[in-house]
């Protein structure tokens, strides 16, 4: 899967779809400068999680490890992007 963000094209390594509702949050990981980056996928654009909100991690494992504490912040941040 490829997604565009401005004029850049990224190869998306993984796509995580969270509980199927009207407000499904889409998180992806992609390679940025040779390192894993976690991002929101909104309207075919990627928004780095840690750039959108400094309290969110930049990679998937810390996000999953602290999911209960971060899911609300992530959902609000994604809503702010929309």
N, C-alpha and C positions, 0 to 999 in steps of 0.2 A: 504494500500500500504506500502511496506517496501522497503527501499533503503539502500545500504551498503556504508560505508565510512571507508576505511581501514578494520579493523577487527571488526567493530562495526555494529550492526543492530539496526535501528531506526524505530519506528512506525511513519509514516507521518500523521499528523493531518489534513492537508489541502493541496491542490494542486491548484495553480493559474497558468493558462496558459494565457499568454498575447498575444495580437493580432497575429493571425495566419499568419505567414510569414515563409520564409525559416530560419529566425533568431529568432524563437519563444523562448522567455525567460521563463524558468520554475522556479517558486518560490514555496517553500514548507515551512510549519511550522512543527516542530516536538518537542517532549519533550526531553530536555537535562538537566539532573540533576534535574528533576522535574519542569523545567521552559520552557516556550515557546521559541523556537529559529527559526529564519527565515534563510533559506538557498537556495542557487542555486542548482538545480538538473541538473548535467551535466554528461552524460555518466554513469548513474546509481550511481553516487557518490554525496554526499551532501557536499557543501562548505558553511560554515556559512558566511552570508553576512558581518557581522561586523568584522570578522577575515580576510576575503578577501579584505575588504576596510573599514578602520576605520571610514570613513565618512558616511557609511551606517548603518541604525538601525539594532538591533538584533531581533526585533519583527515586525509583519506585520502591526499593526495599525499606527505606526509612518511612515512607508513606504507609506501606502495608503494616510495618511493625508497630506504628503508632496510629493506626486507622481510626480507632474510636475517638481519639483526641483531635484528629485532623480533618475528619470527613465534613464536619460542619463548616470549618474554615474554607475547605476546598470548594464546597457547594456555593458558599457566599461569594467567593472569589470568581468562580465561573459565572454566577449570575451577574456580577459587576461587569464582566467582560461582555456578556450578551447585551 
